[in-house]
Amino acid sequence: MSKRLFVGSLPYSTTGSQLEELFSKYGKVESVNVITDKYSGQGKGFAFVEMASDEEAQKAITALNNYNLDGRAIVVNVARPREERFDNRNRGYSHQPKRW
C-alpha cells in the first residue's frame, strides 16, 4: 500500500493546514498538497496527503473516508501513480486553425 493518499470532494476553501491538522490525528503527516487553480488560487476540490507509514495511511483512510468536512463528505483513498501525460507538441499536430 502507498503512503500517498488522494483526498477528494473537498470544499474549495480547504487549506493545507486544515488537512494536516485533520490527518495528524491518525499519524505523522509528511506533506499536504492542496491542488489550486493557477489563475485564481482557489482550491480545485482535491488534495494529496502523504503519511509517514502504510499503517497510518490505512488508519486515515478508514477514519476519514466519507468524513463530513464543512458539509461535504470527503473521499480518501490510495493515490494512483502519476501517469505520463500525452504531449502533442512535435507530433504533427497544429494548434493553428485549418485554412481550407
C-alpha positions in Angstrom: 0.0 0.0 0.0 1.1 3.5 -0.8 1.6 6.2 1.8 0.3 8.8 -0.6 -3.4 9.5 -0.3 -5.9 11.1 -2.6 -8.4 13.4 -0.8 -11.4 14.4 -3.0 -14.7 16.2 -2.8 -13.1 18.9 -0.6 -14.8 22.3 -0.1 -12.9 24.8 -2.3 -11.9 26.8 0.7 -10.0 23.9 2.4 -6.4 24.7 3.3 -3.3 22.6 3.7 -3.1 23.4 7.4 -6.7 22.2 7.9 -5.9 18.9 6.2 -2.7 18.5 8.1 -4.5 19.0 11.4 -7.2 16.5 10.5 -4.9 13.8 9.2 -2.4 14.2 12.0 -4.9 12.6 14.4 -4.1 9.3 12.6 -0.4 9.5 12.3 2.5 11.7 11.1 1.8 13.8 8.1 4.8 14.2 5.8 3.3 16.5 3.3 0.0 18.1 2.1 -0.6 19.3 -1.4 -3.9 21.1 -2.0 -4.4 21.5 -5.7 -5.3 25.0 -6.7 -6.3 26.9 -9.9 -3.1 28.6 -11.1 -5.0 31.8 -12.0 -7.4 32.3 -9.2 -5.6 30.4 -6.4 -8.9 28.8 -5.4 -8.8 25.1 -4.4 -10.0 22.6 -7.1 -11.6 20.3 -4.5 -8.9 17.7 -4.1 -5.5 17.2 -2.5 -2.8 14.7 -1.8 -1.6 13.8 1.7 1.5 11.8 2.4 1.6 9.8 5.6 4.7 8.5 7.4 3.8 4.9 7.2 1.4 2.5 5.5 -0.3 1.7 8.8 -1.0 5.4 9.5 -2.3 5.8 5.9 -4.7 2.9 6.3 -5.9 4.4 9.7 -6.6 7.7 8.0 -8.5 6.1 5.1 -10.6 4.0 7.4 -11.4 7.0 9.7 -11.8 9.8 7.1 -13.4 8.3 4.0 -16.9 9.8 3.9 -15.9 12.1 6.7 -18.1 15.3 6.8 -15.8 18.3 6.3 -17.7 21.6 6.3 -20.8 20.0 5.0 -19.2 17.8 2.3 -18.5 14.0 2.5 -14.8 13.8 1.5 -13.3 10.8 -0.3 -10.0 9.4 1.0 -8.2 6.6 -0.8 -4.8 5.5 -2.0 -3.4 7.8 -4.7 -2.7 6.2 -8.0 0.7 6.6 -9.5 1.1 9.7 -11.7 0.7 8.8 -15.3 2.8 10.3 -18.1 0.9 13.0 -19.9 0.5 12.9 -23.6 2.4 15.8 -25.2 1.2 16.5 -28.6 4.0 19.1 -29.3 6.2 18.0 -32.2 3.9 15.2 -33.2 2.4 16.7 -36.3 -0.5 18.3 -34.5 -1.0 22.0 -35.0 -2.7 24.5 -32.7 -3.4 26.7 -35.6 -6.8 26.7 -37.2 -7.0 24.9 -40.5 -7.3 27.0 -43.6 -9.2 25.3 -46.3 
